[in-house]
């Protein structure tokens, strides 16, 4: 749930292109409408995001409203605005965890990528405090050209040292502010492969290293689309079955309207739960519905990838997710180039 749009940083990859100003949900709306309507949708866990959610003047009251409703609360934060008192209060509530964005392991990488070199030291200090309080769950990382590849191994070692449950590594996507910054800040395929090799050894029972959309050099079948299993609520109240579909639809090359993926508005639609149940993304759209996927010998065991990535790349849902599967395999075992319209 995006409780506010404003942020104190100016990150190069921000999907929502957050600035220092923006709309905020009111506490009354959260208590009177958001919490009960999400409960009707059978939501048991909520993640608060922004902007930077801790900037919301009623942040702690919003967290408490969800906890009072019996929901687990996650917070996605840049970890630059939380003081010791706030951390202690969150820990005392119970049922709260934090995921912190850390995009390199130096001020010249993470700090520059986030638009404020001073933010790195503050973030690292806050991560340690969150860990000591038992609130740290994971580190969220976008590899970028401002960082040396070895920094990502240092980052994973830092995560393990402080008891994080996972590190999520996700390439810079062409959505939001990333549409422009991807050209200069995205790591090349070779660099992403090296980052994988430097970090995969940290994966184990106590720390999950999640490599999201890294180069599929082994030609493995793709994961499936989870649209419909995770709801996202924007600050003005729109509810979508997948935020990435909306972010992708708002890019300049999109052939889809963002309204295709909006289920309703949590402030105005009392029947939101019924709308969510009736939407059924995978009945409306068939991912991988193209001749190339149809002729691939891996098709039956393949989830066909991410439709949001296809949209961000200028395609339509159903097209090949070429970023992850550039050369599908025919039933005869030969590599086949993706088909394009005549």
N, C-alpha and C positions, 0 to 999 in steps of 0.2 A: 504494500500500500504506500503510495507516494503522498505523504502527509503535507509536503511543502515542495515548492519548486526552487527556492533560493538556496545558494551555496556560497561558502566563503572562499572556495577555490575556483579555478578555471581550467578544468582538465581537458586535455587534447582530444580525448576519445568519448566525452560525455554523450550518452544516447539522448538525453533530454536537453542538451545544450544549456545547462543551468548557468545562471548569472547571479549576481548579488541581490537581485530583486525577483519577486515572483509571488504567485498566489499561495495561500496556506489554507488548509482545512480548519474550520472552527472546532473547538473542543465540543461545543454543543452538538454539532452535526455528527461528530465521531461517536459520542455517547448515545445520542437519540436515534441515529439512523445507521451509521456504518457498522457498529458492533452488533446490533440485533439482526441486521440484514445479512451480514456475513455468517452469523450463527445459523440463520435460516438456510444458508447455502451449505451448511454442515462443515464450515471451516473450523479447524481445531488449532491451526498454527498460522501466525501472521508475521510477515517481515516488513518492518518499517523502513522506508527509503525516501529519497528526495530527488533533487537537491541534497542537502545535508540535513537529515531528520533531526539531529540534536539541536539545530538552530531554531526549531519551532518553539515559540514561547511556552507552549503547553505540552512539550515533549513528554515530561515525566507523567503528567496526568493522563496522556493518551496511552502510554505504556500500561499504567495502572488500570485504565478502563478495560483493556483487553485481558489483563491478568485477572481482574475481578470477574470477567466473563468465562474464565477457565481456559483461555487460549494461551498457548506458548507464544512468546514474542522473540523475534530476532530483530537485530538492528544492523543495517548496512551503513557503515560510517567511514569517513576519512580519518577519524580519530584525532582531530585537531582541536575540538571544542569541548571535550568532556573533562571536567575536573574531578578531583578525588571524591568530593561529596556526591556528585552524580553517580559515579561508579559504585560507591558504597551503597547508595540507595537502590540502584538497579540490582546489585547482588543480594540485598536484603529481601527484595520482592520474591526472588526465586522464579524459575521458569523463564529466565531471560538469557539470551546469548548474543554475542556481537561478532559480526564479520567485518574485517577491516581491509580496506583497499591499500595495497602496497605494490607499486609498479616497477620497482627496482630496489637496489639496496645501497643508495647513495643520494646525497642531496642533488648532485648534478644529473641524476637520472629521474628518480621518483619525484623530487622537488620540482625540477623543470617541467616534467610531464604534467604535473598538477598545477603549474602556474605560480608556484611559491617555493623557492628553494628551502626556506626555513621550515616548511611543513614536514620534511623528512624526519628530523630529530624529534619533533613533537609527536609524530605518529608512532615512531619506535618506542618512545617513552610511554605513550598511552597504551600501546599493545602490551608492554610489560605489566602495566598496572591492571589491565583487563585480565591478563593471565593470572596474576596474583589473586584477583578477586573471583576467579573461577568463571569468568564471563566470556573468555575468548573461545570462539568455535573455529573460525577459519580465516585465512588470508586470501583476498581476491586480487589477482595479478593480471595485468595486460602487458605482455612483453612488447617492447618498443625499441627503436633504434638509439634512444638516448642512453640506454643501459648496456653495459658489457654482458655478454652471455653468461659469464661466470657469476654475475650478481644473482642470477636466479637460483643457483645452487646455494649461495650464501643465504638467500631468502628462505629456502626450504630448511636449511640448517637452523636458522633463527626460529622458524615455525616449530620445528621438532623440539628445540631447546625450551620453548615456552608453552608446550603442551597443546598446540593447535591440533584440531582433529583433521583438518585438510588444508591443502593449498590448491586453489582453482586457478589454472593458467589458461587464459582465453585470448586468442589473437585479436588484434585491433580490428574491429568491424567497421564496415562502411555504413554506419548509421549515425544520426545526429551530427555532432562535431567531427566524428570520425570520417565522414564523407570526404572532407578536405584533408585532414591530417593523415589519413591512411597512405596517401601517396609518398609522404616523406618520413613517416614514423613507423610504418609497419615493417616488421622483420621479414626478411626473405625466407623462402622455403628452406634453404640450406641452414640459415641461422636458427629457424624454428626446430629443425632436426637436431642441431647441436644442443639447443636448450633442452629438448626432450632427453637426449643422452646424458646431459649433466644433472638432470633432476629425477629421472625415473628411479634411480637407486635409492632415493629417500622414501619411496612408496613402500608401505608395510602395514602391519597390524595396528600400529599406533598413529600413523599419519598417512592419509590418503592424498596422493598427488594426482589431481584430476587434470588431464591434458585435453582441453576442449577444442575440437576442430583443428588439431595439429595436422600437418601433412600426412595423408594416408598413403605412405609410400609402399605399404605392404599389400595394398589393394583389397583391404578387408571390407566386408559388407558394412553399410552405414547404420547408425542408430536410427530409431524412429522418432517421429514428432510427438511431443507431449502436450500439444495444444489442447486445452480443455481440462487438464488435470491441475493446473495452477492458475488461479485468477490474479489479475492485476487491476488495482484501482488507481486511476489518475487523480490528481488533486481536484480538478473540477467535478469529479464523480464518475466519469466514464469507467465502465468495467469491461475488460477484455479477457479472452481466453488465453492470450499469449501477448506479453508486452512487445516482444521482438517483432511479431507480425505488424503491430501498429507502428513501431519505430521504423521498420523497413518500408512500410507503405508510405511513410512521410518523406522518404528520400526522393531526390529529383528524378531518378530514372524509373520509379515504381510504376507498374501497370495496374496496381490494385489501389483502391481507396481505403483509407484507414477505417472508415465506417463499416466496412465488410466484417471487421473483427471485433466490433464493439457490441456487447450483449445488451447493455442498458446503462442507466445512471443510478448509482447507489443512493443519491439524495432524493431523486424524484420517482423512481420506479419501485413501488411497494411489492410488485410481483417479481423482484429480481431473481429469487431462487428458482422460480418456474422458467424464467428466461434462460438462466444458466443451464438448467437441465434440458431444455428444448433446443439449445443451440447446436450441439453435436458437430463440431468442426469436421471430423473425418467422414461424416455423411454428406457434408456440403462440398468438400474438396477431396480429390484423390491425389495424394502425394506420389510422385513417380509415374504418373499416367502419361507415358511417352514411349515411342517405339524403341528407343535406346534401352531404357530400363526393361521393357518387355522382352527384349532379345538377350538380355544378360543372364548368364547361367547362375549368377548369385542372387537373382531377383527374389526368389521365394524366401530367402533368409535375410533379406536386406530391408531396413526400415526406410530407405530412400532419402535419408538426410533431413535437412532443415529447410522448410518452405520459406521461412523468413530470410534466410541467406539467399535463396533463389530470387525473392522479390527485391532485395537490396542490390542484387546484381543485374536488375533490369528484366528478369524473367517473370513468368507466371507460375502459380502453383501447379504442379504437375511436371514441370521441366526438370531436367537432370540437375542435381546439385553438383555442378562441375568442379567447384572448389574442393570438394571432398572425394569426388569420383570422376576424374578427368578421362579415364579410359576403361569403360565397362568391359566385361568379358562375355563373349558370345557362347552359345551352347556348344560350339565346336572348340572352345578354349582359346579362340583368337581374340586379341584386343580390338575394340571397336571404338572409333571416335564418336563423340556425341553427335546426334543428328541435329541439324539446324534447318529452319524453314527455307524453302526454295525462294 
